[in-house]
């Protein structure tokens, strides 16, 4: 008897809200309430809202153990999805209950939520209602995760081209997110193509171009209409508004055979212009490093010529991203770092205490990667244009041109000349995180090392750095990688680089792969025809016969989906539940580090509110401490 207060929180992000009609049933140990609509004045369930509703019950319900959320059609509004964060109930006597949800509620359905206390099955033994609920939840979840396999089964055996573009959507029609939908709607647009060089899944390629490379003879006339009347190519080069994405590394990489057919690889060059509006757009694309048979494609070419040229660049991105930036320069080098840490630093060493959390699961995920991806008959061989041989060649090339500075985030930004591009959230967030890690590491290092000589004399530390240099970087001195650490500043930079690579760098490369790749033409893993040697030869039909066919698309999408699933027991950057440090000072430094990361996260979430595509990959909350997926 009396009035229950019900608070409902909606996820604080794009499209989390709903127009559907939401009702609730409170289920108590004694009785359950009637189903009551949750409806205040005006629009409810907006993103980020926590709304309070009053619910009168003439009956006494007992302790509230369960709530049912009913999502039903409202008026003429189309079906939508709702992300509910949690429900809170306060009884007429002031007893408060919290029901975590943190999931999407799709279409129209009823979802049962349990009160937040952890309960084993034996704890529910006295309540048939609760036993039934946990059984029903598991049955539903097994069906959902079974569906993935069933739905993919038909696709995985189909070696045909996609009959029409929209069909591609069918592979993962049950796993849409606002970003996958955004990509599908905007993938053809030059501004979105340019945007991805800044805030996509591989935002570390473009360099400022002050002089055109001689193998890319773009003339002023070719780009005049793209640049606008008031300027010229020369002017824009001088002003620093021209950028280049060069995939020279792909030249000569052998291509795979998939479903019995030869695949193709190109080594494109793509010129981009930073427009006065602040948007980066492609203005010219050449699909090889040289040669008379490689026209320079322009936005003014026919629609499908230009889309195909851009798709070749996106494919080059896929190959370099997956083989070099992601697999080699996070997973595999982090493995060398992990092994050296385990081989060379004893448990009582302060740097062991510092680094161990940043090696968590790295060996495990790499074993899985080798088993699923890098083996005969694995995913790379079955669905990637470079296959096993090409991927090995590509990784070897990536290794030989790797530099220390490219892994030191602020140096990389400087060297690529991208410090002034507007709306480059990857850079802005990355610099903040780098600096937060640096001050944390600096505190730890200065607490344990009193002088440069002290660093130099630490034989365990030197053996650690030496093993990384020899095993991880094959003793390549041209790379600029230090083989020994001679001073406090050198040590701070080196440790910062490692912690950044294991956590933030991997998150930036890993977490968006599914969202940005689910619409396959935006991130194709192979191409089934050679790049066109003349303009005017591409149509929708020839495009569909060039991009991956049904089965290899499905293989890749399934893989991207799995590696972007949040691991069940993730630990975000800066969380150290295992207390390896017992002294006060390191604990204080950890707390300060966590405080700074929380602040950065808040700044990012605030900034994202006004963006059409939120950039979340470097939100410290979404960065894992280690390369673990
Ligand atoms: Fe990964």
Boltz pocket constraint, residues with backbone or C-beta under 6 A from the ligand:
constraints:
  - pocket:
      binder: B
      contacts: [[A, 326], [A, 331], [A, 506], [A, 510], [A, 563], [A, 629]]
      max_distance: 6.0
